[in-house]
Amino acid sequence: MFKGVLKHRSGRVIALARAVLAAVFLFAVWIDPTHPAQAAAATYTVLSAYVAAAVLLTLLTWDNWWLDGKLAAGAHVVDIAAFTLLVLATDGYTSPFFVFFVFLILSAAIRWGWRETALTAAAVSLLYFGASLLTGDVGPPFELQRFIIRSANLVILSGILIWFGVNKGFASLKFTVDSFLPTASPSSAPMETLLEGAMQITGAECGLLLWRDDGGHSLVGISADQSGIRARLLPNSALKEAGRSFLFDISHDRCFARDSNRRMRFFKAGAAMDLAIAKQIGIDSGLAVPIHSPTGRGMLYLGGISGLCTDHVDFGDQLSEALTAHLQQEALVSAVDENATARARLSLARDLHDSIVQFLAGATFRIEAIRRAIRSGDQPDRELSELKDMMLEEQQELRSAIGALRASKISLPMLARDIQILCERLGRQWDIQCSFSSEVPDQSVSMRIHLDTHQLIREAVANAVRHAHAKTVNVEMTAEGALLRLDIGNDGSGGERLKKGSPWSLRERVDEANGTLMLASRKTGTNVSITLPLKPETRP
């Protein structure tokens, strides 16, 4: 992708266009006997020198981003001087070479920002007006209409190009993270993924990623080349952060970058990076990309990029944003995964509490009754048999719950049948009267409803016996539209003041299921009313 976008690099395109235009100008002046109208010998000399300079500049900057950046301003001044000479030597304001000003403004907009483009437009306009005044007396008769039209063209087109440079930019390279990086996942290694993806999209032969987590005291260096990926700890001084991307050439100790206004900056490589570590990896010249994210900061150095040019600086800034966005996605996915794990642990702990722990509490209750019977001289054979049956039934219930988790849906009549069996077993477990009634339509619901209703009824019955000393519990299940309602009443010692949020074990499960919980405590007992949504998508 990257090679396709930068197949025609801006510096190379400008140099080629300059050389071709200069040669065409010289040829056009030479074949027209009426031109140059003034100072013919000097004009031919200057145009020939301009052609030679344009060709030489193309050869020097073809594969040298440093010279391309260093000579850009001087070449631009020479281009403006050539434009002025052509206008003066060929009919002044009516010169056929007037359109050369488009190349001047475009090259300024491509290389720099809107300020340089505006400065170029102002200089070209003033020089054009000056040339028009100088040649007004010696050239063809002055035509006001042609002068006005050409002046308007120059001003308006310059304004449009300046506006485009401000709002759009010419070297902006847009791409998505998904185009060269895999989807973020908890199992991926983000640093290695970033390095491999950046090397792939830039065509780099080797790379080095220096990274330090926020709050961390160690610097990790991850290098990659044809032999594979390696990681090691490095001294903190090896990381020299930069605000923007830059090109570097270690052997010549030089760097090239742009500021926020796209002005060119030249500085020494030793001031921007640790040269010794880069040389150890085998990186001599390439692209440096800063990476800043909420989780840490680092620098990415990419070497062995074919056709490295000044446009890679703009590409590096876009790459920096893409890599930062990917790290943010990785952090979000990791946080979601940790949250899901925590929720799973909490749900498992609650399920264990509402099933096994409550069964053991009930079994303890029955064992205590057996102990009292033995002390009083009774034979507890019947109670022991019942306890054995309860344990076998609980084992079957656990198997049923595991099977329910593996399924996806259950019908409401089937759910009512299972709850009927549960209530009978709870009555024997707690030695109480536990009745059940239901009135539900024949429709399928999420299997999660099966687990929630069973655990809620278990917990409600256990609370009624252990805390209110109830002897009778009535469970009623009905369906009201998209809601399933459970009404659980007992004859225990009500009237006690309920704490805020209590009972927490019931309320926590109901809240997670996006349901509602209401309690009414009286002197003769407590009623619990629970509603649960039947739509499976309401519960993750």
C-alpha positions in Angstrom: 0.0 0.0 0.0 2.7 2.4 1.0 4.8 2.0 -2.1 1.7 2.6 -4.2 0.8 5.8 -2.4 4.4 7.1 -2.7 5.1 5.8 -6.2 5.5 9.4 -7.4 7.1 11.2 -4.6 6.6 15.0 -4.3 10.3 16.0 -4.4 11.0 13.8 -7.4 7.8 15.0 -9.2 8.7 18.7 -8.6 12.3 18.1 -9.8 11.1 16.3 -13.0 8.5 18.9 -13.7 11.1 21.7 -13.3 13.5 20.0 -15.7 10.9 19.3 -18.4 9.4 22.8 -18.2 12.8 24.5 -18.4 13.7 22.4 -21.5 10.3 23.2 -23.1 10.7 26.9 -22.4 14.2 27.0 -24.0 12.9 25.1 -27.0 9.8 27.3 -27.4 11.9 30.5 -27.3 14.4 29.1 -29.7 11.9 28.1 -32.4 10.0 31.4 -32.3 12.0 34.0 -34.2 10.0 36.8 -32.5 11.4 35.8 -29.0 13.1 36.8 -26.9 11.8 40.3 -27.6 14.4 41.8 -25.3 18.0 40.9 -24.4 18.0 37.8 -26.5 21.6 36.7 -25.8 21.2 37.1 -22.0 17.9 35.3 -22.1 19.3 32.3 -23.9 22.2 32.2 -21.5 20.0 32.3 -18.4 17.5 29.7 -19.8 20.3 27.3 -20.7 21.8 27.7 -17.3 18.3 27.1 -15.8 17.9 23.9 -17.8 21.3 22.7 -16.7 20.6 23.5 -13.1 17.2 21.8 -13.2 18.7 18.6 -14.6 21.5 18.7 -12.1 19.1 19.3 -9.2 17.0 16.3 -10.4 20.1 14.0 -10.4 21.3 15.2 -7.0 18.0 14.8 -5.2 16.6 11.7 -7.0 17.5 9.4 -4.1 18.8 11.9 -1.5 16.1 13.2 0.9 18.6 15.4 2.7 19.7 17.3 -0.4 16.0 17.4 -1.5 15.1 19.2 1.7 18.2 21.4 1.9 18.0 22.7 -1.7 14.3 23.1 -1.8 14.2 26.8 -0.8 17.1 27.8 -3.1 15.6 26.0 -6.0 12.2 27.7 -5.4 13.9 31.1 -5.5 15.6 30.2 -8.8 12.2 29.1 -10.2 10.6 32.5 -9.3 13.6 34.3 -10.9 13.2 32.2 -14.1 9.5 33.1 -14.2 10.3 36.8 -13.9 12.9 36.5 -16.7 10.5 34.7 -19.0 7.8 37.3 -18.5 10.2 40.2 -19.1 11.7 38.6 -22.2 8.5 37.4 -23.9 5.8 40.0 -24.3 5.5 41.1 -20.7 2.1 40.7 -19.2 0.9 38.9 -22.4 3.7 36.3 -22.2 2.7 32.8 -23.1 4.8 31.6 -20.2 2.5 33.3 -17.7 1.0 29.9 -16.6 4.4 29.0 -15.1 3.2 30.7 -12.0 0.9 27.6 -11.3 4.0 25.4 -11.0 5.5 27.8 -8.5 2.5 28.0 -6.2 1.8 24.3 -6.4 5.4 23.3 -5.6 5.2 25.7 -2.6 2.0 24.2 -1.4 3.3 20.6 -1.7 6.6 21.3 0.0 5.6 23.6 2.8 2.5 25.1 4.3 0.0 27.8 3.5 2.3 30.6 4.7 5.0 29.8 2.2 2.4 29.3 -0.4 0.9 32.8 0.3 4.4 34.3 0.3 5.1 32.7 -3.1 1.8 34.0 -4.5 2.5 37.5 -3.2 6.1 37.5 -4.7 4.9 36.2 -8.1 2.0 38.7 -8.2 4.3 41.7 -7.5 6.9 40.5 -10.0 4.3 40.0 -12.7 2.9 43.4 -12.1 6.4 44.9 -12.1 7.3 43.1 -15.4 4.1 44.3 -16.9 4.9 47.9 -16.1 8.5 47.6 -17.4 7.5 46.1 -20.7 4.4 48.3 -21.2 6.3 50.9 -23.4 8.5 48.6 -25.4 6.2 45.6 -26.0 2.9 45.3 -27.8 0.1 47.9 -27.3 -1.2 47.6 -23.7 -4.5 45.6 -23.5 -6.2 46.4 -20.3 -8.7 43.5 -20.6 -6.0 40.8 -21.0 -4.0 42.3 -18.1 -7.1 42.3 -15.8 -8.0 38.7 -16.7 -4.5 37.4 -16.2 -4.1 39.3 -12.9 -7.4 37.9 -11.7 -6.4 34.4 -12.7 -3.2 34.7 -10.7 -4.8 36.1 -7.6 -7.9 33.8 -7.5 -5.9 30.6 -8.3 -3.3 31.5 -5.7 -6.1 32.1 -3.1 -7.7 28.7 -3.9 -4.3 26.9 -3.5 -3.6 28.7 -0.3 -7.0 27.6 1.1 -6.5 24.1 0.0 -3.1 24.0 1.7 -4.7 25.2 4.9 -7.7 22.9 4.9 -6.5 19.8 3.1 -2.8 19.6 2.7 -1.0 17.9 -0.1 1.1 15.3 1.6 -1.5 13.9 4.0 -1.7 10.1 3.8 -4.8 8.5 5.2 -5.1 4.8 6.0 -6.9 2.7 8.6 -5.3 0.7 11.4 -7.1 -2.4 10.1 -5.2 -2.1 6.8 -1.9 -3.3 8.3 -2.5 -4.3 11.9 -4.6 -7.2 13.1 -7.7 -6.8 15.3 -6.8 -6.1 18.9 -7.2 -9.1 21.2 -6.2 -9.9 24.8 -3.9 -12.8 23.6 -1.9 -10.6 21.2 1.5 -9.1 21.9 0.9 -5.4 21.1 4.5 -4.2 20.9 5.6 -7.0 18.5 2.4 -6.5 16.5 3.1 -2.8 16.1 6.7 -3.3 15.0 5.8 -6.0 12.4 2.8 -4.0 11.1 4.9 -0.8 10.7 7.7 -2.7 8.9 5.2 -4.3 6.6 3.5 -1.1 5.5 6.7 0.9 5.1 8.7 -2.0 3.5 11.4 -1.6 6.1 14.0 -4.3 6.4 14.7 -3.8 10.1 13.1 -2.0 13.0 13.6 -1.1 16.6 10.9 -0.2 19.1 11.8 1.5 22.4 9.0 1.4 24.9 8.4 2.4 28.5 5.1 2.0 30.3 3.8 4.9 32.3 5.0 4.6 35.8 7.5 2.0 34.8 11.3 2.3 35.4 12.6 0.0 32.7 12.9 0.5 29.0 12.2 -2.4 26.7 13.9 -2.6 23.3 12.2 -4.8 20.7 14.2 -5.3 17.4 13.2 -7.1 14.3 15.0 -8.1 11.1 15.1 -11.1 8.7 16.4 -13.3 11.6 13.4 -12.7 13.8 12.2 -10.6 16.7 14.3 -10.1 19.9 13.6 -8.2 23.1 15.9 -6.9 25.9 16.0 -4.3 28.6 17.9 -1.1 27.8 19.0 1.9 29.9 16.4 4.6 30.2 18.8 7.1 28.5 18.4 5.2 25.2 14.9 6.7 24.8 14.9 10.2 23.4 11.3 11.2 22.8 10.3 13.4 19.8 7.1 15.3 19.2 6.9 14.5 15.5 8.3 12.0 13.0 11.7 12.6 11.4 14.1 11.1 8.9 17.6 10.2 10.1 21.0 9.4 8.6 23.4 8.1 11.3 26.5 7.9 9.2 26.2 11.6 8.3 24.7 12.6 11.7 21.7 14.5 10.3 18.0 14.5 10.6 15.1 16.1 8.7 11.6 16.9 10.1 8.7 19.4 9.8 7.1 21.5 12.5 3.4 21.9 13.0 3.3 24.5 10.2 5.2 22.1 7.9 8.3 24.2 7.9 11.5 22.1 7.3 13.8 21.5 10.2 17.4 20.2 10.0 19.3 18.9 13.1 21.9 16.4 14.2 20.9 12.7 14.6 22.9 12.4 17.8 20.6 15.0 19.5 17.5 13.0 18.6 18.3 9.3 19.1 20.8 6.9 20.6 23.1 6.2 17.7 25.0 3.3 19.3 21.9 1.2 19.9 20.6 1.9 16.3 23.9 0.8 14.9 23.8 -2.4 17.0 20.5 -3.3 15.3 21.9 -2.5 11.9 19.9 0.7 11.3 21.8 3.4 9.5 19.1 5.6 7.9 15.4 5.5 8.0 12.2 6.9 9.6 11.6 7.6 13.3 8.0 7.6 14.6 7.0 8.7 18.1 4.2 6.7 19.8 2.3 8.2 22.7 -0.6 6.5 24.4 -2.3 6.5 27.8 -0.3 3.3 28.7 3.2 4.5 27.8 5.5 6.3 25.4 8.1 5.2 22.9 9.9 5.6 19.7 9.9 3.4 16.6 12.9 3.4 14.2 12.4 1.8 10.8 15.5 1.2 8.6 16.1 -0.1 5.1 13.1 1.6 3.5 13.3 1.7 -0.3 13.0 5.1 -1.8 13.2 7.1 1.4 12.1 10.7 0.8 10.8 13.8 2.6 7.2 12.6 2.1 7.9 9.8 4.6 7.8 12.5 7.4 4.2 13.2 6.7 3.5 9.5 6.4 5.3 8.9 9.8 2.9 11.4 11.5 -0.1 9.4 10.1 1.6 6.2 11.1 2.1 7.5 14.6 -1.6 8.3 15.0 -2.5 4.8 13.7 -0.2 3.0 16.1 -1.4 5.1 19.0 -5.0 4.3 18.1 -4.1 0.6 18.0 -2.5 0.7 21.4 -5.6 2.4 22.8 -7.7 -0.4 21.3 -5.4 -2.9 22.9 -5.8 -1.2 26.3 -9.6 -1.1 25.9 -9.8 -4.8 24.9 -7.6 -5.7 27.8 -9.7 -3.7 30.2 -12.9 -5.3 28.9 -11.3 -8.8 29.1 -10.3 -8.1 32.7 -13.7 -6.8 33.5 -15.3 -9.9 31.9 -13.0 -12.1 34.0 -13.9 -10.3 37.2 -17.6 -10.6 36.4 -17.2 -14.3 35.6 -15.4 -14.8 39.0 -18.1 -12.8 40.8 -20.9 -14.8 39.1 -19.2 -18.1 39.9 -18.8 -17.1 43.5 -22.4 -16.1 43.8 -23.6 -19.3 42.1 -21.5 -21.3 44.5 -22.9 -19.4 47.4 -26.5 -19.7 46.2 -26.3 -23.4 45.4 -23.6 -25.5 47.1 -23.1 -23.2 50.2 -26.9 -23.0 50.8 -27.2 -26.7 50.4 -24.5 -27.3 52.9 -26.2 -24.9 55.2 -29.4 -26.9 54.8 -27.5 -30.1 55.3 -26.0 -28.7 58.5 -29.5 -27.8 59.6 -30.6 -31.5 59.1 -27.5 -32.9 60.7 -28.1 -30.8 63.8 -31.7 -32.2 64.0 -30.2 -35.7 63.7 -27.8 -35.0 66.6 -30.7 -33.9 68.8 -32.7 -37.0 67.9 -29.7 -39.2 68.8 -29.3 -37.4 72.2 -33.0 -38.0 72.9 -32.6 -41.8 72.2 -34.4 -41.8 68.8 -33.1 -43.8 65.8 -32.3 -41.3 63.0 -32.4 -43.9 60.2 -35.2 -42.1 58.4 -33.4 -38.7 58.7 -30.2 -40.2 57.5 -31.9 -41.7 54.5 -33.5 -38.3 53.7 -30.1 -36.6 54.0 -28.6 -39.2 51.7 -31.4 -38.6 49.2 -30.9 -34.8 49.5 -27.2 -35.2 48.7 -28.0 -37.3 45.6 -30.7 -34.8 44.5 -28.2 -32.0 44.9 -25.7 -33.9 42.8 -28.4 -34.3 40.2 -29.2 -30.6 40.4 -25.6 -29.6 39.8 -25.5 -31.8 36.7 -28.8 -30.2 35.6 -27.4 -26.7 36.1 -24.2 -27.5 34.1 -26.4 -28.9 31.3 -28.5 -25.7 31.4 -25.4 -23.6 31.0 -24.5 -25.6 27.9 -28.0 -25.1 26.3 -29.2 -21.8 24.9 -33.0 -21.8 25.5 -35.7 -23.4 27.6 -39.5 -23.2 27.5 -41.4 -21.6 30.3 -43.5 -24.7 31.1 -40.3 -26.7 31.3 -38.8 -24.1 33.6 -41.9 -24.2 35.8 -41.6 -28.0 36.1 -38.0 -27.7 37.2 -38.8 -25.1 39.8 -41.6 -27.3 41.1 -39.0 -30.1 41.7 -36.7 -27.6 43.3 -39.3 -26.4 45.7 -40.1 -29.9 46.8 -36.4 -30.6 47.4 -36.0 -27.3 49.3 -38.9 -28.3 51.5 -37.2 -31.6 52.5 -33.8 -29.9 52.8 -35.0 -27.3 55.3 -37.8 -29.3 56.8 -40.5 -26.8 55.8 -43.6 -26.6 53.6 -42.5 -25.1 50.3 -45.2 -24.9 47.7 -45.1 -23.7 44.1 -47.7 -22.5 41.5 -47.3 -21.0 38.1 -49.2 -19.5 35.2 -46.9 -19.1 32.2 -47.4 -19.2 28.4 -45.6 -21.8 26.2 -42.7 -19.7 24.9 -38.9 -20.1 24.8 -36.6 -17.9 26.9 -32.9 -17.6 27.6 -31.4 -20.5 29.6 -29.9 -17.8 31.8 -33.4 -17.3 33.2 -33.3 -21.0 34.4 -30.1 -20.4 36.4 -31.3 -17.0 37.8 -34.7 -18.2 39.0 -33.3 -21.3 40.6 -30.6 -19.4 42.5 -33.0 -16.6 43.6 -35.5 -19.1 44.9 -32.7 -21.1 46.7 -31.5 -17.9 48.4 -34.9 -16.6 49.3 -36.0 -19.9 50.9 -32.7 -20.1 52.8 -33.1 -16.5 54.1 -36.6 -17.2 55.2 -35.6 -20.3 57.2 -32.3 -19.1 58.6 -33.2 -15.5 59.4 -37.0 -15.4 59.8 -37.4 -19.0 61.1 -40.2 -19.6 58.6 -42.1 -22.9 58.4 -44.0 -22.2 55.2 -42.7 -20.7 51.9 -45.0 -20.1 48.9 -43.4 -19.5 45.4 -45.6 -18.2 42.5 -44.3 -17.6 39.0 -46.2 -15.6 36.3 -45.3 -14.0 33.0 -46.4 -10.4 32.3 -45.5 -9.5 28.8 -41.7 -9.4 28.4 -41.2 -9.9 32.2 -41.1 -13.0 34.4 -42.3 -12.4 37.9 -41.5 -14.4 41.0 -43.5 -13.8 44.2 -42.0 -15.5 47.3 -43.8 -15.2 50.6 -43.1 -16.8 54.0 -44.7 -16.9 57.5 -41.5 -16.1 59.4 -40.9 -13.4 62.0 -41.2 -10.3 59.9 -41.4 -6.7 61.0 -37.6 -6.3 61.4 -36.1 -3.2 59.8 -34.3 -4.0 56.6 -30.9 -2.5 55.9 -30.3 -0.4 52.8 -29.6 -2.7 49.8 -30.6 -5.9 51.7 -30.8 -8.7 51.0 -27.6 -8.1 49.1 -27.3 -11.6 47.6 -30.7 -11.3 46.0 -30.4 -7.7 45.0 -26.9 -8.2 43.4 -28.2 -11.0 41.1 -31.4 -9.1 40.2 -29.5 -5.9 39.4 -27.1 -7.8 37.1 -30.0 -9.4 35.3 -31.5 -5.9 34.8 -34.5 -6.9 36.9 -36.4 -5.3 39.9 -36.7 -6.4 43.5 -39.3 -5.3 46.0 -39.8 -6.5 49.7 -42.7 -6.1 52.0 -42.1 -7.1 55.6 -45.0 -7.7 58.0 -45.3 -9.0 61.5 -46.4 -12.3 60.2 -43.9 -12.7 57.4 -42.1 -11.2 54.4 -43.0 -11.1 50.7 -40.4 -10.8 48.0 -41.4 -9.8 44.5 -38.8 -10.1 41.7 -39.2 -9.3 38.0 -36.7 -10.5 35.3 -36.6 -9.5 31.6 -37.3 -12.4 29.3 -35.3 -11.1 26.3 -32.0 -12.9 26.2 -30.1 -9.9 24.8 -30.7 -7.9 28.0 -28.2 -10.1 29.8 -24.6 -10.5 28.5 
